[in-house]
Amino acid sequence: MDLRNLLEEIAGLLRSGQFTAAAALCRRVLPGHADSAPLQLLASQAFQQVGDFDGMLDCARRAAAAEPGLPETRLRLVEAGIFCGETAAALDELAALERRSESDHAMMQRIAEMYLRCANHVAANRCYRRSAELRPDDARYVYNLASSCVALGAIDEAESLFDRVIALDPMDFGAYHSRATLRTWRVQDNHIEDMTALVQRLPDSHPGQVPLCYAIAREYEDIGAAERSFEYVERGARRRRAMLGYEVGSDVEAMRRIAQVFDGRLLRTDRGPETNGRSVFVLGLPRSGTTLVERILASHSEVDSLGEIDDFAMALVRLAAGPGGKLEMVERSAGIDFRRLGLLYRSSTAGYGHAGPWLIDKTPLNFLYLGLIHLALPGARVVHLRRHPLASCHAMYKTLFRMGYPFSYSLEDLGHYYLAYHRLMEHWRTEIPDSFIDLDYEELVRDQEATSRRLLDYCGLAWQDACLAFDRNASPSATASAVQVRRPIYASSVDRWRSCERQLEPLRRFLESNGIDCA
């Protein structure tokens, strides 16, 4: 078979999800076509899909060596490097590629996306801004720049840019939602009428219904119309849920299995000397206050934040990849080299180039890996955020997340997920009580200074008054709370769920019937 036909066959196997077959074919034909960059690129993708990460990175390097001037090979090398924890090398490669591509609007977009994968929001903003300069009337480019401005705290500029996106493309429904989250709207200053008219013109099955409904809900909430707000949240969530092929039972079972596998015997495994006193994990359910705690800590002169990164999960995948799904991964993760996991994680996070000496990893769902963090990173500090069960579930339910958290679009799913999360955290408290602290969101809001002092004391950090002025912290934030954390602490969100007590009553009954106090 000639090379062209080989490439077409491998690409077809990848498109159809036949990754094992694609990888096997690549292994068979690579020796005869070692200098083919297109084949090396396809092989890199195939090996990634089957968990051969050394092969993935090796093929990416060979592709870049064969065609060093081809942007596709350089981008693949960056992506493979990020996946394998070689963050510093990936950032160097991106910087070089950016310098060569400053007149290519499309390539600057792709480079920006890779910078975001490396949590470098300043560089991403620079590339998005350059793309928008080259194509000022392209709504997609203006939208990406606006979103980047939100992460950097340039809220007024972001609002102006989202207005421009809507003017350029009135059917860019995501822009309506993003704009709605930027500030508190007033009765005499909102977009409810225009958005309601727009949503009524769309077919019920139109995907634009989702962001529009969430945008209308947000602005109704701001003006104090709680009932109308919940109606639109419910409408948007129902349509979003219908678009997902998600079964909450798979997550519930995975958390149950984690607790079984990471039992007291395994968690008492000798961890060796304390090897990591630089990492702070801030975790918990989304919308529970993790971003607020991150900003308080990152306002300290000895602390930098990496934001929401997937480095720990990716290091785990590299050591425990294999056939099957979540449950099989849980089983394999119990038998890995825990010290090696810690080394991979530390190497990956060091590549971001932050001075530290303390680095925050604010990835909410790292609560799933508390046992592994305990075993792999002796000395790491772990802060778990708690929030009133109904406040927590309501906050997630009314949020349209950019990605992840599929359990948040149904109150029934939320109930089952919250219960499983609660039981897993109880397991960690029983088996490794000294490996983390619980911090209550309500306590932090009620007594900011005392709770912040407790937080810094746990991390071994001397008190600094700057931690009380976290809203002046100019560092980037790309979470759903990116706008809120630019403001001082406010108490209005603590009991906001009570305006929807009637609608949340079935959730309350379910949680209380399973032993969770919702008083």
N, C-alpha and C positions, 0 to 999 in steps of 0.2 A: 504494500500500500504506500503511495507517495505521501509526502509530508502534508500536502494540502488536505487530502482525504482524512489523514490521521487527525489533523486539527479539527476538522468538521465533526468527526466521530466523537472525539473527546468532549468537544463543546456541547454536542447533543446529549451525551451522557450526563454532563453536569446540569444542563437545563432541565432534564427529566428527573433529577435527583438520584441518579444511579452512581453515587459517589465511589463506592467500593470498586465497581467495574471501571470507572474512569481512572482511579488511582492505580489499579492493576495494569491497565493498558499503558499508562504513563511509565510505570516502572519497566515495562517490557520494551518500550520503544526509545526511552531516553538515551541509552548508550549509543544508539546510532544517530542521534540528532542533538548532541550535547550543545551545539552552537546555535540552536534555534531559540531565539528569544520568545516567539509566540508559544512554542511548545513548553518552554520552561514556565511561562506565565500560567498556562492552563494546569500544568503539573503542580505548581505552587497552590493553586486554588483547590485542586483535587486532594492534595495531601492535607491541607487544612481541614477539609470536611471529614476526613477519616482519622484525624487526631495525630497525624505524623507531622509534628510541628518543626522538628529538625529538618525534615525533607521540605516542608513549606518554605522555611527561611533559606535553605540552601538553593532551592530552585529560583527564588526571588533574586538572590545574589547573582546566580548564573545568568539570569535574564538581563539584569542591569549591566553585567560585564559584557554580554554579547551585544547589547544595544544601549550604550551609556547615554546617548543623546535622546532616547525615546522617553517622553514623560511617563508613559504607561509603566515602563519597567521601574522607573524611580518611585512612582507612587506605590507600586506593588511592594517594593523593598521597604518603604516606609510602613505600609500596613502590616507586613509580616513582622517587621521589627517591633511595632507597638504590641502586636499579639504575643510576641515572645519576650516582652519586658525590656527590650533594648530601646528605652525611651530616649536616652541622650543621643544615640546615633540617629534615631528617627527624626528628632528635632533638628539636628545638624543637616540632615539630608533635605528636610523641608525648607530650611533657610536658604540652602543653595538653589533648590528648585524654584523658590519664590523669586530670587534675584533674576533667574533666567526667564521668568514667565510674566513679568510685570505688565506686559502689553497684551496678554492673553486672558480675556475676561473669564472664559469658561474654566481655564486651568486655575486661575486664582480662586475660583469658587471651590474647586476640589481640594486645593491646598488648605484653604480655610477650614474645610470639613476635617481634614487630617489634624490640623492644629487643635481643633476642638477635641479630637480623640486624645490628644496629649494635654488637655486641660489648659491650653495656652490661649486664653480669651483675648488678650491684647493683640497677639499676632493674627488671630482669626479676624478680629475687627479690622485690622490693617488691610488684610486681603479682601474682605468683603467691601470695604470702603473703596479700594482700588477698582474692583469689579463694577461697583455702582457708578464710579466716575467714568469708566469706559462705556457703560451701557445705562445711562441715567433714566431711561424710560422703560427699562425692563423691570416689571413689578416683582419678579422673583428675586432679583438682586437687591432691590430696595428693601424687600421684606427681610432678607437674611441680614442686611446691615442693621435694620431696626432691631431685630432680635438680639444681635450682638451688642447693640447699644444698651439694651436692657441689662444684659449681664454685667456691663461695665458701670452701670448706675447712671447713664446719661438718659434719664427718663423723659425729659422734655424733648430731646432730639428724637428719641424713639417714637413718641406720640406723633410728632410732626411727620416722621417717615411712614408710620402706619397710615396716617391720613393720606399721604401721597400714594401709597400702595393701593388704597381703596379707590382713589381718584383714577389711577391708571387701570385698575382691574376691579370693578365693583363686585366681581364674582370670586375674589380671593377671600373666602370666608374666614380663613385662619387669621387674617389681619384684623377683622372685627373682634375676634376673641382676644387676641393679644393686646389690642388697644384697650379693651374693657378692663384688663387686669392692671393697668398702669397707675391708676389713682382712684380716689373715692369720688364717685359721681354724685351730683346733686339733682334735686327735683327740676331745677331750672336749667340744668346743664347735663344732658345725657343723650344717648343715641337710641333709646328704647323704641320710639315710634318708627324710626327708619328701619331698624333691624327687624322689628315685628312684621312690618309690611313686607320686607324681603323674605323672611322665613315662610310667610304664608303663600308666597308665590312659588316656592320650591315644592316638588313632589315629595311625599312622605319618605320615599326611599332615597332621596338625594343625600349624599354624605355631608353636604354643606349644612344640613339641618343640625348636625352635632355641634360644631363650633359656634354657630349662631345661637342655638338654644343656651349654651353655657355663657355666651357673652350677654344675652338678655338677662339671664338669671343673675349674673354678677352685678349688672347695673340696677336691677330691681332690688337686690339685697342692699346696695349702697344707699338707695333712697328710702329704705325702711319697709319695703313691700315684701315681707317674708313669705307670705302665702304664694304670691305670684312668682317669686324667685324659685321656690321649691318646685312649683309646677313645671317650670322650664328646665330645672336641673333634672327632674324625673324624666321629662320628655327626651332631653339630650342623652341622658345615661341609658335609657331603654334602647335608643337607636344605636348608640355606640356599642352596647352589649351585644346587640344583634349582629354586629359586624365582626365579632370575635369568635374564633373557634376555641373557646376556653372552658375548661371544667375545673371548678374550684376544688373538687375532690382530689385531683392530682397533687395540688399544693398541700392540702390537708394531710394526705397520706405521706408525702415527702417529709413534712415536719414531724409527724409521728415516728417515722423511721429514723430520722436524725437522732431523736431522743433515745430510741432503742439502741442504735449502733454506738453512739457516743455516750456510753453508760459510765458509771463511776469508776469501774475498773480501767477503761481506756483513758479516761480523763486524768487518772492518777499516774499515768505513764511518766517516767522520769523525763523532765524537760531540759535538764542540764542547767548551766548557769544562765543568769539573766543576760539575754543577748540583744534586747531591743528596748531601750528606754526613750526612744525618739518618737514612736508612733502613738497617736491618739485616734482611736476609732469612735466616732459619734454615730450612733445607730438607733434604730427603732422604726416604727411604722412611718410612712411618709405623712407629712403635715402634723407631726407630733411635737415640733419645736427643735428638730435637729439643726436646721439652718441657723436659728437664733443662737443656739449654743456654739455652733461653729464660729459665728461672727464674734461672739464674746471672747472665745479663746484666741481667735486669730487677731484680735486687737492687742494682744500681748506682744511685746517686742521680741520674745523668744519663740514665737509660734508662727508658722505659715500654714495655709490650708491648700490642699490639693483638690478640694471640692469632691464631687461625686465621681469616683473613678472605679473601674472594674478590675484593678490590678490584682487584688487578692483572689477574686473568682477566676481570673485568667491564669494566674499561677497554679491554682488548683486544677484547672482543666488540663494544663500541660502535664501534670503529674498523674492525673486520675482519669484521663480520657479513655474511652472504650465503647463497646457496643451497648445498646440499651438506652434507657431514659434516666429520669431523675433518681429513681430508686437504686438503679445499678451504680450510678455515680456516687451516691451516698455510701454504698457498700465498699466501693473501691477506695474512697477517700479515707476510710479508717485504716487502710494498710499502707499508705504512702509514707515517705520519709518526711516527717514533720519539720525537722531542721532544714531540710532542703526547701520545703515550702516557704519557710521564713526567709531563707537566703534569697530565693527568687523574688519574693515580695519586696524585700529591702533594696535589692538591686534595681528593680523596676521603678520604685518610687524615688530612689536617689537620682535617677535619670531626668526627673523633671527640673532639676537645677535650682530648687528652693534652698535657701540658706538654713532654714530651721532655727535652732537645732531640733525643735519639735515640729512634726508634720501631722496635720489632721487629714484623716480619710473619712469624709462624711457621706458614706454610702448607706442609706437606711437599712436595706435588706441584708447587710452584713450580720444582722442578728442570727441569721441562719448558720453562720460560720463561727459562732462564738466558741464552740468547742475546739475548732481548728485554730483559731486565733490564740486561744489559751495554750495549745500544744506547740504551735509553731513560733510564737513571738513572746517568750517570757519577758516580762517587763513592760509590755505595751499597756497603755491605759485605755480603758473602754468605758464610754459613757452611754448609758441606755436612757433614752427619753421615754417617759410615760405621759399619757394624757387620759382624761376621763373617757371611758369606752365610747359613749355616745358622741362626745365632742370629737374624738378621734375619727370615728366612722363617718360622721357627718362632714367633717373637713375633707376627707378623702372623696366622699361621694360627690361633693359639689365642685371638685377639681377635675378639669380635663387635662390629663397628663400628656406630655408629648410622646412618651413611650413608656412601656412597662406598666405594672400595677393593673392587670386586667381584672382583678377581683374587685376593683373600686366602682364598677358601673352597675352594681346590683346590691341592694341592701341585704338580700339573702346571701349572696356570695360574701359580702363584707362580714356578715355575722359568722359564717363558717370559718373564714380566714382569720378573723380576729380571735376566735376561740382557739384555733390551732396555734396561733402566735402566742397567745396568753399561756397556753399549756407548755409550749417550748421554753418560754422565758422562765416559767416556774421550774422547769427541769434544770436550766442553767443555774438558777438561784440555789437549788438544792445541792447540785454536784460541784459547782465552781463558784461559790458565793464571793470569794475574794478577788475574782478576776474582772469584776466590773462594778460600777455603781449605778443605781437608779436615780434619775433626776426627774422630778415632776414638773411638767410645763406650768401647771397652775401655781405651784410654789415659786417658780422662777418669776412669773409675772407679778405675783403678790409681794415678793420680797427679793427684788433683783440683786441687791448688793450681797445679802447673806448667802443666797444660793450661788452667786458667782464666786464668792470667797471659798465656799465649800468645793466648788468645781476646780478652782485653781489649786487649792490645797491638795486635792486628790492627785492632781497632775504633778505636784511637787514644784509649782511655780509661785514665785513671790507675787504679792498683790501689786497691781498697777491700776491706777484710776482710769486709764484708757479703756479698760474692759467694761466700764459702765457706759462709755460713749461709743459703743459698737456701731451705732448708726453713722458715725463719721468715718468708719473704715472704708476706704476707697477700693479695696481689692474686689475682684470680680465675683459674681455669684450667678449661677445659671440654673437655679432651682425654681420650683413653683413659688417660692417665697422671695424671689430676687428683689421685688419691689418693697415688700413689707420690711425687710431687714435694713432698708435705708432710712427707716423711721425709728424713733425711740420706742421702747417697750410700751405697748398699749394693752388694756385689759378687755377691750370690747369683744375680742374673739373668744374669750374663755367660756362664756355662757351663751354664745350665739346659737348653739344647737337647741336651746330651750324654746326658741321661737318656732321650732318644727317638732315639738314633742309629740304632737298627735301623729304626724307622719312617721316618726321614728318609733312609735309604740310597739309594732311587731318586732323590731330589732331589739328593743329593750326586753321584751318578754323572752325572746330566744336566748339572749345573753344571760339574763337572770336565772332562767331555768337550767342553765349550765354552770351556775355557781359564780357568775361574774357580777360584782356589785356595781350597779348603775345609779346609785342614789346621788 
